[in-house]
Amino acid sequence: MILIIDFGSQFTQLLARRIRELNTASEIVPWHKANTIINEYLTANKLHGIIFSGGPHSVYDHNAPTTDFDIEQLPVPILGVCYGLQLINSKLGGKVSPTQNREYGFETISLLEQIDEKNPISYIKNSTENIVWMSHGDEITTLSSSLVADTTTRQGVVSSFHHKTLPIYGVQFHPEVEHTRCGKALLQHFIEVTCQSPKDWTCESLIHKSIENIKEIINSENNDTIICALSGGVDSCVAAVLTQKAVGNRLLCLFVNNGLLRKNEYEEVLDRFKKDLNLNVRGVDASELFLTRLKGISDPEQKRKIIGNTFIEVFEKETEHLNAKFLVQGTLYPDVIESVSIHGSSVTIKTHHNVGGLPEKMKFTLIEPLKELFKDEVRKIGLDLGIPHDMLFRHPFPGPGLGIRVLGEVTQEKLQVLCQADSIFIEELKKQNLYEKCWQAFVVLLPVQSVGVMGDGRTYENVAAIRCVNTNDGMTAEWSHLPYLFLERVSSRIINEVQGINRVVYDISTKPPATIEWE
């Protein structure tokens, strides 16, 4: 295990991904819980190395994230990244100050001397490998007497160091981002040479671990029913199949029609999950209840919380005659990152239905077997579990459904308009073999009306926005460069076939600064 101590960087999850890509287990823990978790892993003899992540703070700030353990006493190698480098230097008696020339973007670093083979920076063999990605406004102004500088930037700023006697290293740049040439090689060197960590993290091992964890949580000796909240999407599908392998016929999947589903989704999902996956699925039509609760509500956070609370009410009502204590959800790591603020280190972007949209008090204990994974990792696991390809490669669909794609108040009329427009878009993507080339595609109904002309008459109808993005994990995303003729075809069909829309626009925003969903 390589443990990543999170100090609030938006790149922390990329560190975990890069390590997993090297077939090594990694886990992210918040800085204020690090001491306890490190001791647990050391006691179990499962810790091979520690990485201190970057972060948005300055080490000299009041209440800046820090460590309450002596880093020189830890028996495993340590690598500090950006803020992590500055924290190590500060903890060992060095000084960090605001830089005179901030470094954001590409930078060239230069080796100062020959370095030991165990040093991760030893991956630099020639001038083509020394271009890195910087993102910092502070710099080391006094290097700790325990440390030795390995490289500097063109401005003379210390960009990496090593401890004189211990396997403690730091880099000012970000090896986890693609812009750092040979950044992956640095991480590989740290894992394989410095830490000598085994490369045993595979989908097979993760499936086994997940099944064992589920069994441990639910206590396999009793006969309680375990409820799984099916959404029809990839995440809940994989979570359900994993849980079924752990508990067998004790799993009951509930698929709730909240009135916010895509066209014909309720009937199609029930049919496929029963026939193709042999899951015990019960459909619950609660669409009228959800839409009643959402009447007059426009604020997106309120909508998310209402939908989340109502889901739990429906689950509790449907299972009140059962001895059901556990609720399985397909929460992914990006949901957790965007929804949870770690003591001010990272900011809450929005409340996710799977994370923050649930009530504080409910009778179920949550089981979230995928909460440390990314979408592409979940799909790989699904393939290993034998789930059909087309089910695994469906585009993501948010827990609140079309409730957050109808901007403003949600009504039955607006939902019908959006369902038709969205169905046309997805149908055309599949016809042109573009569906699986995009990560997520959907239509948003805007609370805006515009003037149009149809026939000889004036219209004043809704505007629909097409959203289509490409990404690996949902943490960052680029808008998809769909062909103009394709967009023209989609726009024409929506305007001609969907009564109530007379204008279509294409969203070309990246994430960040925008999020993938509009609400």
Protein Blocks (a to p, Z undefined) as FASTA:
>chain_A
ZZdddehiaklmmmmmmmmmnopacddddfklmmmmmmmmmmnopafbdcddddfbdfkb
ghiacdfbdfklpcbdcddehjlmmmmmmmnopacdddfbdcedjdddddfbdcdfklmk
lmpmbfklmcccdddfbdcfbdcfkbccfbdcfkopafbdcdfkbccdddfbdfkbmklg
hklmmmmmmmmmmnopacfbcfklmmmmmmmmmmmmnopmbccdcddddehiaklmmmmm
mmmmmnommbccddddehiacehklmmmmmmmmmmnopacddddfklmmmmmmgopabfk
lmmmmmmmmmmmmmmmmmmmpccfbdcdfbdfklmmmmpcgehlaccfbdcfklmmpcfb
dcbdcddfklmccfklmmmmmmmnopafklmmgccddfklmmlmmgcjddfklmmmmmmm
mmmmmmmmmmnopmmmpfbdcddddfbdcdddehjbccddddddddddddfkomaccddd
ddfklmmmmmmmmmmmmghiabdcddfbdcdfbdfblZZ
